[in-house]
């Protein structure tokens, strides 16, 4: 199990590096975004496999952690948080669930396709809500801090 966990984590890191290069992210951003993705994916794996939480909760919590780290990295490096976030969220995208849904559709298995699609859409929704809420809260807090300093 530990070997599988390490291989998954390295795959998340390598996939994020490759995706960052593919989208022409600045070189300074590739390592921090990849390490953030690695941490977020590790949180997801621990939540689902070791602690037994639902995938939806794990997607949400790991997205919140990734978004917080990306916002901090963006402030430190004076870059838009979107660049970090776009790369760092790649390992969490539930592509396998979408693949299973499409495969079930091709095999004319509507019930299985609907179930797999529902899981995939719930995962995407949890990721979107986690990123949006965390980003909004982070910006409100930093705006208040900035206004209080004036």
N, C-alpha and C positions, 0 to 999 in steps of 0.2 A: 504494500500500500504506500509506503514512504517513497519507494522508487517511482511509482506511478505519479505521485504528487510532485516529485521533483521534475519528472519529465514534462508534466503538464505546465508547471511553472516556467521551465525553460522554453517550452513552446510558446507560451504567452509572451515572454520577453522577446524571443526571436521574431515572432509574428508582428509584434509592435514595432520592432526595429525595421523590419521589411516594409511594413505599411507606411511608416514615417518617411522612409527613403522614397517610396513610391509616390507619395503626395508632395514631395519636395519640401519637407519641413526643414527649417534651419538646423544645421548640424548641432548647434548648442542645445537644441530642444530634444533631440532623439534619445539621449541617455536618460534625462529626467522623466520624460514621458514613458519610456519603456520600463523604468523602475517602478513608476506609479502604476502602470498596467500590471506588472508582476505582482505588486502588493495587492491590488484590487482583485486580481484573479485568485490569489492565494486565500483572501478573505472569503470569496465565493466558494471555493473548494472546501475550506474548513467548515463553513456554515452548512453546506449541503451534505457533505460526506461524513465529517467527523461529529458534528453537532446535531445533524438530522433535521435542520430547519427546512422550510419549503424553499423551492427555487426562487419564487417571487420575492420573498423576504431577503434572500441572499443577493439577488440582483439589485434590489433597492439599497441594501446596506453597503454593498461593495461600490455601487455607483456614488453614494453619498461620500464615502471615503475618497474615492478617486477624484470627485469634483472638488472636495476641500483641498486636497493636495495640489490639484491643477491650478486652483485659484491662488494658492500661496506661491507656487512656482511662477505663475504669471506675474505676480507682484514683484517677486524677487528679481526675475530676469527681465522685467519691463517688456513683456510680450503679451499678446492677447491670450486669454485663457482657452479660447476655442482651439487653438493650435495644439495645446497640450491635451485637451479633452478629447478631441477627435481621434488622436492616436491612442490614447490610454484606454478608451472604451472598446476598442476593437476586440480584445479577447472575450468580452462579455456578450457580444452579439450572439443571440441564439440561432445561429445559422443551421446547426444540425437539426433543430426542430422544424425549421422551414423546409429543409431537405426531406425530412421524413414525411411531412405533409404533402409535398409535391409528389414524392414517390408513391404514397398511398393513393393520391388522385390518379396517377398514371395507371396504377394497378386496379383502378375502379373500386377502391375501398373507401367509400365516403365517410363512414363513421370514424375510422382510424384517421383519415385526413383531417376531419373537423377537430378531433381531439388534439392532434399534433399542432394544428394551426392555432388553436386556442392557447395552448401552452406557449407557443412562440410569441403570439401577440401579447399575452400577459407579461412575458419577459421583457419585450420591447417597451411596453407601457411602464413597467417598474423602473427600467433604466431611464426613460424620459422623465418620469415624475421625480426620481431621485436627483437627476442632474438639474432640472428646472428649479425645484424647491431649494436645493442646497445653494445653487448659484444666486437665486433671489435673496435668500437669507444672508448670504455672505456679502452681497452688495449693499443691502440695507444696513447691516452692521458697520461696514466700512464707511458708508455715507454718513451715518450718525457720528462716527468717530471723527470724520473729517469736519463735519459741521460743529461739533463740540470744541474742536481745536481752534476754530476761528473766533 
